[in-house]
Amino acid sequence: MREIILGKSVKGVDIKGYAFGDENCFNKTLMIGCLHGVEPQSKEICDLYINEVKDKSFPDDAYLLLIPCLNPDGLALKTRGNTNGVDLNRNFPSSGWKSIPVSGNSAYYPGIKPASEPETKIVVDLINKQNFKKLIAIHTNHFIQFPNPPMINYDGEQSRELAEKISVATGLIAHHDVGYPTPGSLGIWVGKDLKKISVTVELDDDKNTDELYKKHGSFFEVGILEI
Ligand SMILES: [Zn+2]
């Protein structure tokens, strides 16, 4: 495992990635937790996985870059958005990006333009420059305006097969529709615009991280190994 400083948040906090396996292989996976600061379990579950596997051997024919926390400022502030109040998961350059929240709720503020935020830019650069085969974003279903059940959400028909395999392993339903509009989300940009495999794991916000890891942590292994 290699620790990589990928960039800094608005407040200058390091955003770290943890790389496993062979960067030059075909089966490359990008996993990202804590896009929303109010979803700490989505970072903590990545930390539990790293702790479990850091000293073990990793498959030769797979590569994982895991970013446990894309939004360290929001995590410290206990806000959905970053220091600028931007919802990072509405700040990606998808074709449907809008300058105002679809919901009218400022917690979903998408920023002044797509990829206006340094945290978003880190991921846009990674996806544009490295040939990842799959993206897996990790959230909890913490809601401000729109409730949704825990699920394995996927964007684009090309993402269905992986979502269904993760669904079988985790016991969470696979569904293509999270239930409300998400223009500028990471999942939509990667799955619908770039047409790559894009799966979003939505964990139960009411559960603690140990329980979530025990019940659903198999999404890491399935997500990494399946193509
Ligand atoms: Zn979220």
Boltz pocket constraint, residues with backbone or C-beta under 6 A from the ligand:
constraints:
  - pocket:
      binder: B
      contacts: [[A, 35], [A, 36], [A, 39], [A, 138], [A, 139], [A, 140], [A, 142]]
      max_distance: 6.0
